[in-house]
Amino acid sequence: MASSKSLTDDELERIVNDPTFLQSDEETTAAEDEFILSDHDSTSEATSESSCEESDEEACIRPSADKYFFGKKQCYKWSKEAPPTTRTRAHNIVCHLPGSKRKTKTIDSTDILSAWELFISEDLLQLILTNTNVKIHDMSNKYRAPKPAFIRPLDIDELRAFLGLLYLSGVMKSNHENVGLFANDGTGRDVFRATMSVQRFLFILSCLRFDCAATRDARKADDRLAAIRDVRELFIDKCQKYYTPGAYVTIDEMLVPFRGRCKFRMYMPKKPAKYGLKVMCL
């Protein structure tokens, strides 16, 4: 049992005269109720703080749409603000000005043939000539004697003339005229008939080859572009050697019209040609 201590007369008098001592229990309870029902709502503060934390997390996960452009399927996002300026990496530094390189400066700008030979070089033409003559030899064995005049081996000058006719047919928008270019009734082109006969033109076109047919099947197992791989690599090497792209380039798809036999021929209904080979171009 706790011991009690007696109060002196002075202490009793001081307690009685203290106004707070005479405060009733009802007044104390009202004062406590007034504190609990104050204007400051601690619950709402806690809720707002938690919602701010959640909104900050969502802002980190989902950036504001005002700062970005979104793609059609929301898979791609582009920032509207430029990236911070930092030191450019070595592999992104353009060492040459856009356009032709120094090796091409010595060529006369009006000499079209010299400019063309930079990209379609002599070794590339020799590769086409060798493989085409192999096919011509195989085709000539199927004809009985006397063999037609248009069946004969191809030389470098005639190959250049054949490629020139293909360029002219494209320039004249005549790629769908077929043999009408050789017509002698006034609807054809005189330059075509003066260069070679229509039989010779069609024969070269059917025998044109860009690789060795004897080893093609083995190479096709690992390379779908085996039929034109060597010619393509030679052409790309010349493009990189004589031309420098600018600092700002983009990659886009291109459909090369083609309706022949090919394992990776594609059908794209929104393209004008619809059927062809899809190529990613710079």
C-alpha positions in Angstrom: 0.0 0.0 0.0 1.4 3.4 -1.0 2.1 5.8 1.8 0.3 9.1 1.9 1.8 12.4 2.8 -0.1 15.0 4.9 -0.4 18.5 3.5 0.4 21.6 5.6 -2.0 24.5 6.0 -0.1 26.7 3.6 -0.2 24.1 0.9 -3.9 23.5 1.3 -4.5 27.3 1.1 -2.5 27.6 -2.1 -4.3 24.7 -3.8 -7.7 26.1 -2.9 -6.9 29.6 -4.1 -5.5 28.2 -7.5 -8.3 28.7 -10.2 -7.2 25.7 -12.2 -7.8 23.4 -9.3 -11.5 24.4 -9.3 -11.9 23.4 -13.1 -14.6 20.8 -13.4 -14.3 17.5 -15.2 -16.8 18.7 -17.9 -14.6 21.7 -18.7 -11.6 19.4 -19.0 -13.5 17.0 -21.3 -14.7 19.9 -23.5 -11.1 21.2 -23.8 -10.0 17.7 -24.9 -12.8 17.5 -27.4 -12.0 20.9 -28.8 -8.4 19.7 -29.5 -9.5 16.5 -31.2 -12.0 18.3 -33.4 -9.6 21.0 -34.5 -9.4 22.3 -38.1 -6.1 20.4 -38.6 -7.0 16.9 -40.0 -4.0 14.6 -39.5 -5.8 11.8 -41.4 -6.1 13.9 -44.6 -2.4 14.9 -44.2 -1.4 11.2 -44.1 -3.5 10.4 -47.1 -2.1 13.3 -49.1 1.5 12.3 -48.2 0.9 8.7 -49.3 -0.8 9.8 -52.5 2.2 12.1 -53.3 4.6 9.2 -52.8 2.5 7.1 -55.1 2.2 9.8 -57.7 6.0 10.3 -57.6 6.5 6.6 -58.2 4.0 6.7 -61.1 5.8 9.7 -62.5 9.0 7.8 -62.5 7.4 4.8 -64.2 5.2 6.8 -66.6 6.9 10.1 -67.7 4.7 13.0 -68.6 3.2 12.9 -72.1 4.0 16.6 -72.5 7.8 15.9 -72.7 7.6 13.1 -75.3 6.2 12.1 -78.6 4.7 8.6 -78.6 4.4 6.2 -81.5 1.3 4.8 -82.9 1.4 1.6 -80.8 3.0 3.3 -77.8 6.1 1.2 -78.4 8.4 4.1 -79.3 9.0 7.3 -77.4 10.9 10.4 -78.6 11.9 13.2 -76.2 10.9 16.8 -77.1 14.0 18.1 -75.3 17.5 17.9 -76.7 19.9 15.5 -74.9 22.4 17.1 -72.6 25.5 18.2 -74.3 28.3 15.7 -73.7 31.5 14.8 -75.3 30.9 13.1 -78.7 32.0 9.5 -78.9 34.9 8.6 -81.2 32.8 6.4 -83.5 30.2 9.1 -84.0 32.6 11.7 -85.1 32.4 12.4 -88.9 36.0 12.8 -90.2 35.0 13.9 -93.7 32.5 16.4 -95.0 29.3 14.8 -96.5 29.6 14.0 -100.2 32.3 12.6 -102.4 35.8 11.9 -100.9 39.1 13.3 -102.1 39.8 10.5 -104.6 36.8 11.7 -106.6 37.9 15.3 -106.7 40.2 14.7 -109.7 37.3 13.5 -111.9 35.6 16.0 -114.2 32.1 16.5 -113.0 30.9 16.4 -116.6 32.5 13.0 -117.4 29.6 10.7 -116.5 31.4 7.5 -117.6 34.4 8.1 -115.2 32.0 8.7 -112.3 30.1 5.6 -113.1 33.3 3.5 -113.3 34.1 4.5 -109.7 31.1 2.4 -108.4 30.8 -0.2 -111.2 34.5 -1.0 -111.4 36.4 -3.2 -113.9 36.7 -6.1 -111.4 32.9 -6.1 -110.9 32.3 -6.2 -114.7 34.8 -9.0 -115.1 33.0 -11.0 -112.4 29.7 -10.6 -114.3 31.3 -11.3 -117.6 32.9 -14.6 -116.5 29.8 -16.0 -114.9 27.6 -14.9 -117.8 29.8 -16.6 -120.3 29.6 -19.9 -118.4 25.9 -19.7 -118.6 26.0 -18.9 -122.3 28.2 -21.9 -122.9 25.7 -24.2 -121.2 22.8 -22.7 -123.1 24.6 -23.0 -126.5 24.8 -26.8 -126.1 21.1 -27.0 -126.2 20.9 -25.6 -129.7 21.5 -27.7 -132.8 23.8 -26.8 -135.6 23.7 -24.4 -137.4 23.4 -22.3 -134.2 21.7 -18.9 -134.3 23.9 -15.8 -134.6 22.8 -14.3 -131.3 24.3 -17.3 -129.4 27.9 -16.3 -129.0 30.2 -15.4 -126.0 29.9 -12.0 -124.5 32.8 -9.5 -124.4 33.3 -6.5 -122.1 32.3 -3.9 -124.7 29.0 -5.6 -125.4 28.3 -6.0 -121.7 28.8 -2.3 -121.2 26.4 -1.7 -124.2 23.8 -4.0 -122.6 24.0 -2.2 -119.3 23.6 1.1 -121.1 20.4 -0.1 -122.8 19.0 -1.1 -119.3 19.9 2.4 -118.1 18.1 4.0 -121.1 15.0 1.9 -120.6 14.8 3.2 -117.0 15.5 6.8 -118.0 12.8 6.7 -120.7 10.3 5.0 -118.3 10.1 2.1 -120.7 10.7 -0.8 -118.4 7.3 -2.2 -119.1 7.5 -1.9 -122.9 9.2 -5.3 -123.3 10.5 -5.8 -126.8 8.6 -2.8 -128.1 11.8 -0.8 -127.7 13.2 -2.6 -130.7 10.2 -2.0 -133.0 10.9 -0.6 -136.4 7.4 0.8 -137.1 8.2 4.2 -135.6 7.1 3.3 -132.0 10.5 1.9 -130.9 13.8 3.5 -130.0 16.5 3.7 -132.7 19.4 3.5 -130.2 18.2 0.0 -129.2 18.1 -1.4 -132.7 21.5 0.2 -133.5 23.1 -1.4 -130.5 22.0 -5.0 -130.8 19.1 -7.2 -132.0 16.1 -8.0 -129.9 17.1 -11.7 -129.9 20.6 -10.9 -128.7 19.2 -8.6 -126.0 16.8 -11.2 -124.6 19.4 -13.9 -124.8 21.9 -11.9 -122.7 19.2 -11.0 -120.3 18.3 -14.7 -119.7 22.0 -15.7 -119.3 23.1 -12.8 -117.1 24.7 -14.3 -113.9 26.5 -12.8 -111.0 28.1 -15.8 -109.3 29.4 -19.3 -109.9 26.4 -21.6 -110.4 28.5 -24.7 -109.5 29.0 -23.6 -105.9 25.8 -21.7 -105.4 23.8 -24.6 -103.7 26.5 -25.0 -101.0 26.6 -21.2 -100.3 22.8 -20.9 -100.3 22.6 -23.1 -97.2 24.2 -20.2 -95.2 23.4 -17.2 -97.3 20.2 -16.4 -99.0 21.9 -13.7 -101.1 24.4 -16.1 -102.5 23.4 -15.4 -106.1 24.4 -11.7 -105.8 26.6 -11.6 -102.7 29.9 -11.0 -104.4 28.6 -8.2 -106.7 26.8 -6.6 -103.8 29.9 -6.5 -101.5 32.0 -5.1 -104.3 29.5 -2.3 -104.9 29.1 -1.5 -101.2 32.9 -1.3 -100.9 33.1 1.2 -103.7 30.3 3.3 -102.1 32.1 3.4 -98.8 35.4 4.2 -100.5 34.2 7.2 -102.6 31.3 8.7 -100.6 30.8 9.9 -97.1 27.2 10.3 -95.7 26.2 13.2 -93.5 26.0 13.3 -89.7 22.2 13.0 -89.8 20.9 10.0 -91.6 18.0 7.6 -91.0 17.1 4.0 -92.0 13.9 3.2 -93.8 12.5 0.2 -95.6 12.2 0.0 -99.4 10.4 -2.6 -101.5 12.3 -3.5 -104.7 9.6 -4.7 -107.2 10.1 -8.4 -108.0 7.7 -11.1 -108.9 10.2 -13.9 -109.7 11.1 -17.0 -107.6 12.7 -16.0 -104.3 12.4 -17.5 -100.8 12.2 -14.1 -99.1 9.9 -12.3 -101.5 7.4 -10.3 -99.6 3.8 -9.1 -100.1 3.1 -5.6 -98.9 -0.4 -4.5 -100.0 0.2 -0.8 -99.0 3.2 -0.5 -101.4 2.6 0.4 -105.0 4.4 -2.7 -106.3 2.9 -5.0 -103.6 5.4 -7.9 -104.4 9.1 -7.5 -104.1 12.2 -7.7 -101.9 12.2 -5.7 -98.7 15.5 -3.8 -98.2 16.5 -1.6 -95.3 18.2 1.5 -96.8 20.2 4.3 -95.3 
